[in-house]
């Protein structure tokens, strides 16, 4: 991952990057909640996003073609989230129906550990 932006960590690993108030993250399908269908962040990630001044969250589902982008403002996330803990620590989740879905992603998957060509590197 590159050196631009503010890196966001979970368990010592880079999860994504905040660049110009936008949080970018590549996410595998297995990291989406299935029941109920939602996207969740660990409470420590939310704290880091707030400290970095992130105003928009952009997640790219990297195992789907064309790439799908899920987008939500930090304000909408805060208003619509609920808290839960299934044994991995306290998390905040927002149902998928609350996220905007952008189908304008590229038609090729990023190489392992590399961001999609049309978004910033973490």
C-alpha positions in Angstrom: 0.0 0.0 0.0 1.2 3.5 -0.8 2.1 6.3 1.6 -0.7 8.7 0.6 -3.6 9.3 2.9 -4.3 8.1 6.4 -4.2 4.3 6.7 -6.9 2.6 8.8 -5.9 -0.5 10.7 -7.7 -3.5 12.2 -5.7 -6.1 14.2 -2.4 -4.7 12.9 -3.4 -4.9 9.2 -4.2 -2.1 6.9 -7.9 -2.2 6.2 -8.1 0.8 3.9 -7.2 4.5 3.6 -8.8 7.9 4.1 -7.8 10.2 1.3 -9.4 13.7 1.0 -12.1 12.8 3.6 -13.1 9.6 1.7 -12.5 6.1 3.2 -11.6 3.5 0.5 -11.6 -0.2 1.2 -11.5 -3.3 -0.9 -13.7 -6.0 0.6 -14.2 -9.6 -0.1 -17.7 -11.1 -0.3 -17.0 -13.2 2.8 -16.6 -9.9 4.9 -20.2 -8.8 4.1 -22.8 -9.8 6.7 -25.3 -12.2 5.3 -27.9 -12.3 8.1 -29.0 -9.6 8.0 -27.4 -8.4 4.8 -25.2 -5.5 6.0 -21.8 -3.9 6.1 -20.1 -3.6 9.5 -17.1 -1.9 10.9 -15.4 -2.7 14.2 -15.8 0.1 16.7 -12.0 0.8 16.6 -12.3 1.3 12.8 -15.1 3.9 13.4 -13.0 5.7 15.9 -10.1 5.9 13.4 -12.4 7.1 10.6 -13.8 9.8 12.9 -10.3 10.9 13.9 -9.2 11.0 10.2 -12.2 13.1 9.3 -13.7 10.6 6.9 -17.0 11.9 5.5 -17.7 9.3 2.9 -17.2 5.5 2.9 -16.5 3.7 -0.4 -16.2 -0.1 -0.3 -15.4 -2.1 -3.4 -16.6 -5.7 -3.6 -13.6 -7.1 -5.3 -14.9 -10.6 -6.0 -17.7 -9.4 -8.3 -17.5 -8.2 -12.0 -18.1 -5.5 -12.8 -16.8 -4.3 -9.5 -19.5 -3.0 -7.2 -19.0 0.0 -5.0 -21.0 0.5 -1.9 -21.1 4.2 -0.8 -22.5 5.9 2.3 -21.8 9.2 4.0 -20.4 9.0 7.5 -23.5 11.0 8.7 -25.9 8.5 7.2 -23.9 5.6 8.6 -24.0 7.1 12.1 -27.8 7.7 11.8 -28.6 4.2 10.5 -26.2 1.9 12.3 -26.9 -0.5 15.0 -24.4 -2.2 17.3 -23.8 -5.9 17.7 -21.2 -8.4 18.9 -21.1 -11.9 17.6 -17.8 -12.7 19.4 -15.5 -10.6 17.3 -15.9 -7.4 19.5 -18.4 -4.5 19.3 -19.2 -3.6 15.7 -21.5 -1.1 13.9 -23.5 -2.3 11.0 -25.7 -0.7 8.4 -28.1 -2.7 6.2 -27.1 -3.0 2.5 -30.3 -1.3 1.5 -29.0 1.9 3.1 -25.9 2.0 0.9 -25.8 3.5 -2.6 -24.5 0.9 -5.1 -22.3 2.2 -7.9 -21.9 -0.2 -10.9 -19.4 2.0 -12.7 -16.4 0.1 -11.4 -13.9 -1.5 -13.7 -14.5 -4.8 -15.4 -11.2 -6.4 -14.1 -10.4 -7.5 -10.6 -7.4 -5.8 -8.9 -4.3 -8.0 -8.4 -4.0 -9.4 -4.9 -3.1 -6.6 -2.5 -3.6 -3.9 -5.2 -6.5 -1.5 -5.4 -8.7 -1.3 -8.5 -7.1 0.8 -11.2 -9.6 3.6 -10.9 -9.3 4.3 -7.2 -6.5 5.5 -4.9 -4.0 3.2 -3.3 -4.1 2.7 0.4 
